[in-house]
Amino acid sequence: QVAYDLPSWMKWVESPSHFRVRLREWEDEKWRKDSGWHGSDLIHSETSAVYVPCYFYCPDEKALRGPVSFRAGAESHRGLCHGGAMTSAMDDVLGHVAF
């Protein structure tokens, strides 16, 4: 996966108080395929309509933070962000903090 440059308003998470969450299945497409995964990751693939490129975890606050982009394909029939796209992002966050 290509390194992701955080937006300027979020650079503060690149600090000693936060740890970058790294999962091989997000970053290594060959390993993902060789390990039996099918298709691409719904949220972490660079081509996803809902894209969370990275997370940062702060153990002191027990907080998980990361940017999310809602791209073409995440919109409703009126061109607004679809509720299903928003819940996909929330599902991913909850999957990390709950399990």
C-alpha positions in Angstrom: 0.0 0.0 0.0 1.2 3.5 -0.8 2.1 5.6 2.2 -0.7 7.9 3.2 0.0 11.5 4.0 -2.4 12.7 6.7 -4.3 15.9 6.1 -2.7 18.9 7.9 -5.5 19.1 10.4 -4.7 15.5 11.6 -0.9 15.5 11.7 -1.1 15.8 15.5 -1.8 12.1 15.8 1.8 11.4 14.5 3.0 11.8 18.0 4.6 9.6 20.7 1.2 9.3 22.4 -0.3 7.5 19.3 0.7 4.3 17.6 0.0 3.6 14.0 -2.2 0.5 13.6 -0.7 -1.8 11.0 -2.4 -4.9 9.6 -0.8 -6.9 6.9 -4.1 -7.5 5.1 -4.4 -3.8 4.5 -0.9 -3.3 3.2 0.2 -6.4 1.4 -2.0 -7.4 -1.5 0.1 -10.4 -2.5 0.0 -11.8 1.1 -3.7 -11.1 1.2 -4.3 -13.2 -1.9 -1.8 -15.9 -1.0 -3.5 -16.2 2.4 -6.9 -17.0 0.8 -8.5 -13.5 1.0 -10.9 -12.8 -1.9 -11.3 -9.4 -3.5 -10.1 -6.2 -1.9 -10.7 -4.8 1.5 -14.1 -2.9 1.7 -12.7 0.0 3.7 -8.9 -0.1 3.4 -8.4 -0.6 -0.3 -7.1 2.4 -2.2 -10.0 1.9 -4.7 -12.7 1.7 -2.0 -15.7 4.1 -2.1 -15.3 4.5 1.6 -11.6 4.7 2.4 -9.9 4.6 5.8 -6.2 4.5 4.9 -4.9 4.2 8.4 -5.7 4.3 12.1 -3.8 5.6 15.1 -4.4 4.3 18.6 -3.8 6.3 21.8 -3.6 3.9 24.7 -3.8 6.6 27.4 -7.2 7.7 26.0 -8.2 4.3 24.6 -9.0 6.2 21.4 -8.8 5.0 17.8 -8.5 7.8 15.2 -8.2 8.0 11.5 -9.2 9.9 8.4 -12.1 8.7 6.2 -12.8 9.7 2.6 -16.2 9.1 1.1 -15.6 8.9 -2.7 -17.6 8.4 -5.8 -19.7 5.3 -5.2 -20.5 6.3 -1.6 -23.2 8.7 -2.6 -26.9 8.4 -2.6 -29.2 9.0 -5.6 -29.1 12.7 -4.7 -25.3 12.9 -4.6 -25.1 13.0 -0.8 -23.1 10.6 1.3 -25.2 7.4 1.6 -26.1 6.3 5.1 -24.8 2.8 4.2 -21.4 4.3 3.4 -21.3 6.0 6.8 -22.3 2.8 8.6 -19.6 0.9 6.7 -17.0 3.3 8.2 -18.6 2.9 11.7 -18.6 -0.9 11.3 -14.9 -0.9 10.6 -14.1 1.3 13.7 -16.4 -0.8 15.9 -14.7 -4.0 14.7 -11.4 -2.7 15.9 -12.4 -1.2 19.2 -14.8 -4.0 20.2 -12.7 -7.0 19.3 
